[in-house]
């Protein structure tokens, strides 16, 4: 099957079998290994990418479903070679430890802030609830999302 899509702002044309999962196209064919494979059941969020700005599990999405659409992976988040403010916030607030869930958390945060630039803590927790972290206990991640709000809105820190 001929696939035409846009990944991280770049047009992609590829011949893929109809059963190819997006995660396999990203990791195996395009060497975009920031997207992590974990549960393969759409439960953990490690494979989260943004499809037309919405978080999706790339482990359960067929690559052909991205035909003529926009995919954003963690590799496409940086701005002109510099960390995106959300990535900076995760570093500043220790919102990562092993880093396995971090790409999905960052992308989920980006989608949240696009929808709601000033979410309260309850909204943050609900939004990132689809991403499992085995290391941090979520407090630093919630703090990183709060810091992301400050950095993306250019408001003074606390």
KOLNUVO-281419 format. One line per 2 residues: number of its first residue (from 1); their letters; for each residue x, y, z of N, C-alpha, C. Coordinates in Angstrom, 1 decimal. Example, Ala and Ser with C-alpha at 12.3 -4.5 7.8 and 13.67 -1.06 7.14 Angstrom:
1> as> 13.2:-5.7:7.8:12.3:-4.5:7.8:13.2:-3.3:7.8; 12.8:-2.2:7.1:13.7:-1.1:7.1:12.9:0.0:7.9
END
This chain:
1> xx> 0.8:-1.2:0.0:0.0:0.0:0.0:0.9:1.2:0.0; 0.6:2.2:-0.9:1.3:3.5:-0.9:0.8:4.4:0.1
3> xx> 1.7:4.9:1.0:1.3:5.8:2.1:2.0:7.2:1.8; 1.2:8.2:1.9:1.7:9.6:1.9:1.2:10.2:3.2
5> xx> 2.1:10.7:4.0:1.7:11.3:5.2:2.8:12.4:5.6; 2.6:13.1:6.6:3.6:14.1:7.1:4.0:13.7:8.5
7> xx> 5.3:13.5:8.7:5.8:13.2:10.0:6.8:14.2:10.4; 6.5:14.8:11.5:7.4:15.9:12.1:7.6:17.0:11.0
9> xx> 6.6:17.3:10.3:6.6:18.4:9.3:7.2:18.0:8.0; 7.6:16.8:7.8:8.2:16.3:6.6:7.3:15.4:5.8
11> xx> 7.1:15.6:4.5:6.3:14.7:3.8:7.0:13.3:3.7; 6.2:12.3:3.9:6.8:10.9:3.8:6.0:10.1:2.8
13> xx> 6.7:9.4:1.9:6.1:8.5:1.0:6.7:7.1:1.3; 5.9:6.1:1.5:6.4:4.8:1.8:5.5:3.7:1.2
15> xx> 6.0:2.6:0.9:5.2:1.5:0.5:5.2:0.6:1.7; 4.0:0.4:2.3:3.9:-0.4:3.5:2.8:-1.5:3.4
17> xx> 3.0:-2.6:3.9:1.9:-3.6:4.0:0.7:-3.0:4.7; -0.5:-3.4:4.4:-1.7:-2.9:5.0:-1.8:-3.1:6.5
19> xx> -1.1:-4.1:7.0:-1.2:-4.4:8.4:-0.1:-3.7:9.2; 0.7:-2.9:8.6:1.8:-2.2:9.3:1.3:-1.2:10.4
21> xx> 1.7:-1.4:11.6:1.3:-0.5:12.6:2.2:0.8:12.5; 1.6:1.9:13.0:2.4:3.2:12.9:3.7:3.1:13.7
23> xx> 3.6:2.4:14.9:4.9:2.3:15.7:6.0:1.6:14.9; 5.6:0.6:14.1:6.6:-0.1:13.3:7.2:0.7:12.2
25> xx> 6.3:1.5:11.6:6.8:2.4:10.5:7.8:3.4:11.1; 7.4:4.0:12.3:8.2:5.0:12.9:9.6:4.4:13.3
27> xx> 9.5:3.4:14.1:10.7:2.8:14.7:11.6:2.1:13.7; 11.0:1.2:12.9:11.8:0.3:12.1:12.1:0.8:10.8
29> xx> 11.2:1.6:10.2:11.4:2.1:8.8:12.0:3.5:8.8; 11.6:4.3:9.7:12.0:5.7:9.7:13.1:6.0:10.8
31> xx> 13.4:5.0:11.6:14.4:5.2:12.7:14.1:6.3:13.7; 12.8:6.5:13.9:12.3:7.4:14.9:12.0:6.6:16.2
33> xx> 13.0:6.4:17.0:12.9:5.4:18.1:12.5:6.1:19.4; 12.2:7.4:19.4:11.7:8.0:20.6:10.4:7.5:21.0
35> xx> 9.6:7.0:20.1:8.3:6.4:20.4:8.6:5.0:20.9; 8.1:4.8:22.1:8.5:3.5:22.8:7.4:2.5:22.7
37> xx> 7.8:1.2:22.5:6.9:0.1:22.5:6.9:-0.5:23.9; 5.7:-0.7:24.4:5.6:-1.3:25.8:4.5:-2.3:25.8
39> xx> 3.2:-1.9:26.0:2.2:-2.8:26.3:1.5:-3.4:25.0; 1.6:-2.7:23.9:1.0:-3.2:22.6:-0.5:-3.3:22.7
41> xx> -1.1:-2.7:23.7:-2.5:-2.8:24.0:-3.3:-1.5:24.2; -2.6:-0.4:23.9:-3.2:0.9:24.0:-3.5:1.3:25.5
43> xx> -2.7:0.8:26.4:-2.9:1.1:27.8:-1.9:2.0:28.5; -0.6:1.9:28.1:0.4:2.5:28.9:0.8:3.9:28.4
45> xx> 0.6:4.3:27.2:0.9:5.6:26.7:2.3:5.8:26.2; 3.2:4.8:26.3:4.6:5.0:25.9:4.7:5.2:24.4
47> xx> 3.8:4.7:23.7:3.9:4.9:22.2:3.1:6.1:21.7; 2.7:7.0:22.6:1.9:8.1:22.2:2.6:9.0:21.2
49> xx> 1.9:9.3:20.1:2.3:10.4:19.2:1.0:11.3:19.0; 1.2:12.4:18.3:0.1:13.2:18.0:-0.3:13.1:16.6
51> xx> -1.6:12.8:16.3:-2.1:12.7:15.0:-3.1:13.8:14.8; -2.7:14.8:13.9:-3.5:16.0:13.7:-3.7:16.7:15.1
53> xx> -2.7:16.7:15.9:-2.7:17.3:17.2:-3.4:16.6:18.4; -3.9:15.4:18.1:-4.5:14.6:19.1:-3.7:13.4:19.5
55> xx> -3.5:13.1:20.8:-2.7:11.9:21.2:-3.4:10.6:20.8; -2.6:9.7:20.2:-3.0:8.4:19.8:-1.9:7.4:20.2
57> xx> -2.4:6.2:20.3:-1.4:5.1:20.6:-0.9:4.5:19.3; 0.3:4.7:19.0:0.8:4.2:17.7:1.0:2.7:17.6
59> xx> 0.8:2.0:18.8:0.9:0.6:18.8:-0.4:-0.1:18.3; -1.4:0.7:18.2:-2.7:0.1:17.8:-3.3:0.9:16.6
61> xx> -2.5:1.7:16.0:-3.0:2.5:14.8:-2.3:2.0:13.6; -3.0:1.7:12.6:-2.4:1.2:11.3:-1.7:2.4:10.6
63> xx> -0.6:2.2:10.1:0.1:3.3:9.4:-0.7:4.0:8.3; -1.5:3.2:7.6:-2.3:3.7:6.5:-3.4:4.7:7.0
65> xx> -3.7:4.6:8.3:-4.7:5.5:8.9:-4.1:7.0:9.0; -2.8:7.1:8.8:-2.2:8.5:8.8:-2.2:9.1:7.4
67> xx> -2.8:8.4:6.4:-2.8:8.9:5.0:-3.2:10.4:5.0; -2.4:11.2:4.4:-2.7:12.7:4.2:-3.0:13.4:5.6
69> xx> -2.3:12.9:6.6:-2.5:13.5:7.9:-1.2:14.0:8.5; -1.2:14.6:9.7:0.0:15.1:10.3:0.3:14.3:11.6
71> xx> 1.5:13.7:11.6:2.0:13.0:12.8:3.2:13.7:13.4; 3.1:13.8:14.7:4.2:14.5:15.5:4.7:13.4:16.5
73> xx> 6.0:13.2:16.4:6.7:12.3:17.4:7.6:13.2:18.2; 8.2:12.6:19.2:9.0:13.4:20.2:10.2:14.0:19.4
75> xx> 10.7:13.3:18.3:11.8:13.9:17.5:11.4:15.2:16.9; 10.1:15.5:16.7:9.7:16.7:16.0:9.3:17.8:16.9
77> xx> 9.5:17.6:18.2:9.0:18.6:19.2:10.0:19.8:19.4; 11.2:19.6:19.3:12.2:20.7:19.5:12.0:21.8:18.5
79> xx> 12.4:23.0:18.9:12.2:24.2:18.1:13.6:24.7:17.6; 13.8:24.5:16.3:15.1:24.9:15.7:16.3:24.4:16.5
81> xx> 16.3:23.1:16.9:17.4:22.5:17.6:17.4:22.8:19.1; 16.5:23.6:19.6:16.4:23.9:21.0:15.2:23.1:21.6
83> xx> 15.4:22.8:22.9:14.2:22.1:23.6:13.0:23.0:23.5; 11.9:22.3:23.4:10.6:23.0:23.5:10.4:23.3:24.9
85> xx> 9.6:24.4:25.3:9.4:24.7:26.7:8.8:23.6:27.5; 8.0:22.7:26.9:7.5:21.5:27.7:8.7:20.6:28.0
87> xx> 9.6:20.4:27.1:10.7:19.5:27.4:11.6:20.2:28.5; 11.8:21.5:28.4:12.5:22.2:29.4:11.9:22.0:30.8
89> xx> 10.6:22.2:30.8:9.8:22.0:32.1:10.0:20.6:32.7; 10.0:19.6:31.8:10.2:18.3:32.3:11.6:18.1:32.9
91> xx> 12.6:18.7:32.3:14.0:18.7:32.9:14.0:19.5:34.2; 13.5:20.7:34.2:13.6:21.5:35.4:12.9:21.0:36.6
93> xx> 11.8:20.3:36.4:10.9:19.8:37.5:11.2:18.3:37.7; 12.2:17.7:37.1:12.5:16.3:37.3:11.3:15.4:37.0
95> xx> 10.6:15.8:35.9:9.5:15.0:35.5:9.8:13.7:34.7; 11.1:13.3:34.8:11.5:12.1:34.2:12.5:11.4:35.0
97> xx> 12.6:10.1:35.0:13.7:9.4:35.6:14.3:8.5:34.6; 13.7:7.3:34.3:14.2:6.4:33.3:14.0:7.0:31.9
99> xx> 13.0:7.8:31.7:12.8:8.4:30.4:11.9:7.6:29.5; 11.5:6.4:29.9:10.7:5.6:29.0:9.4:6.2:28.7
101> xx> 8.7:6.7:29.6:7.3:7.3:29.4:7.4:8.7:29.0; 8.6:9.4:29.1:8.7:10.8:28.8:8.2:11.3:27.5
103> xx> 8.6:10.6:26.4:8.1:11.1:25.1:6.6:11.1:25.0; 5.9:10.1:25.5:4.4:10.1:25.5:3.9:11.2:26.5
105> xx> 4.5:11.4:27.6:4.1:12.4:28.5:4.2:13.8:27.9; 5.3:14.1:27.3:5.6:15.4:26.6:4.5:15.6:25.5
107> xx> 4.3:14.6:24.7:3.3:14.8:23.6:1.9:15.0:24.2; 1.5:14.2:25.2:0.2:14.4:25.8:0.1:15.8:26.4
109> xx> 1.2:16.3:27.0:1.2:17.6:27.6:1.0:18.7:26.5; 1.6:18.5:25.3:1.5:19.4:24.2:0.0:19.5:23.8
111> xx> -0.6:18.3:23.7:-2.0:18.3:23.2:-2.9:18.9:24.3; -2.6:18.7:25.6:-3.4:19.4:26.6:-3.3:20.9:26.5
113> xx> -2.1:21.4:26.4:-1.9:22.8:26.4:-2.5:23.5:25.1; -2.5:22.7:24.0:-3.1:23.2:22.8:-4.7:23.4:23.0
115> xx> -5.2:22.5:23.8:-6.7:22.5:24.1:-7.0:23.5:25.2; -6.1:23.5:26.2:-6.4:24.3:27.4:-5.1:24.9:27.9
117> xx> -4.8:26.1:27.5:-3.4:26.7:27.8:-3.2:27.0:29.3; -4.3:26.9:30.1:-4.1:27.1:31.6:-4.9:26.1:32.4
119> xx> -4.6:24.8:32.3:-5.3:23.8:33.0:-5.1:23.8:34.5; -6.1:23.4:35.3:-5.9:23.2:36.7:-5.3:21.8:37.0
121> xx> -4.9:21.6:38.2:-4.3:20.3:38.5:-5.2:19.1:38.2; -6.4:19.2:38.5:-7.4:18.1:38.2:-7.4:17.8:36.8
123> xx> -7.4:18.8:35.9:-7.4:18.6:34.5:-6.1:18.0:34.0; -5.0:18.5:34.6:-3.7:17.9:34.2:-3.6:16.4:34.6
125> xx> -4.0:16.1:35.8:-4.0:14.7:36.2:-4.9:13.8:35.3; -6.1:14.3:35.0:-7.0:13.5:34.1:-6.4:13.3:32.7
127> xx> -5.7:14.4:32.2:-5.2:14.3:30.9:-4.0:13.3:30.8; -3.1:13.4:31.8:-1.9:12.5:31.7:-2.2:11.1:32.3
129> xx> -3.5:10.9:32.7:-3.8:9.6:33.3:-3.7:8.4:32.4; -3.7:8.7:31.1:-3.6:7.6:30.1:-2.1:7.2:29.8
131> xx> -1.2:7.9:30.5:0.2:7.5:30.4:0.7:7.0:31.7; 1.3:5.8:31.7:1.8:5.2:32.9:3.2:5.5:33.1
133> xx> 3.6:5.8:34.3:5.0:6.0:34.7:5.3:5.1:35.9; 6.4:4.4:35.7:6.7:3.4:36.8:7.8:4.0:37.7
135> xx> 8.2:5.2:37.5:9.3:5.7:38.3:9.0:6.9:39.2; 8.3:7.9:38.7:8.2:9.2:39.4:7.1:9.4:40.5
137> xx> 6.1:8.6:40.4:5.0:8.8:41.4:4.1:9.9:40.9; 4.3:10.5:39.7:3.5:11.5:39.0:3.7:12.9:39.6
139> xx> 4.1:13.1:40.8:4.2:14.5:41.4:5.1:15.3:40.5; 6.3:14.8:40.2:7.2:15.7:39.4:6.6:15.9:38.0
141> xx> 5.8:14.9:37.5:5.3:15.1:36.1:4.2:16.2:36.2; 3.3:16.1:37.2:2.3:17.2:37.3:3.0:18.5:37.5
143> xx> 4.0:18.6:38.3:4.8:19.9:38.4:5.4:20.3:37.1; 5.9:19.3:36.3:6.4:19.7:35.0:5.4:20.2:34.1
145> xx> 4.2:19.7:34.1:3.1:20.2:33.3:2.7:21.6:33.7; 2.7:21.8:35.1:2.4:23.2:35.6:3.4:24.2:35.1
147> xx> 4.7:23.7:35.2:5.8:24.6:34.7:5.7:24.8:33.2; 5.2:23.8:32.5:5.0:24.0:31.0:4.1:25.1:30.7
149> xx> 3.0:25.2:31.6:2.0:26.3:31.4:2.7:27.6:31.6; 3.6:27.7:32.6:4.3:29.0:32.8:5.2:29.3:31.6
151> xx> 6.0:28.3:31.2:7.0:28.5:30.1:6.3:28.8:28.8; 5.2:28.1:28.5:4.6:28.3:27.2:3.8:29.6:27.1
153> xx> 3.3:30.1:28.3:2.6:31.3:28.4:3.5:32.5:28.8; 4.8:32.2:29.0:5.7:33.3:29.4:5.3:34.0:30.6
155> xx> 4.8:33.2:31.6:4.4:33.8:32.9:5.5:33.6:33.9; 5.7:34.5:34.8:6.7:34.3:35.8:6.5:33.0:36.6
157> xx> 7.7:32.4:36.9:7.6:31.1:37.7:7.3:31.4:39.2; 7.0:30.4:39.9:6.7:30.6:41.3:7.9:30.2:42.2
END
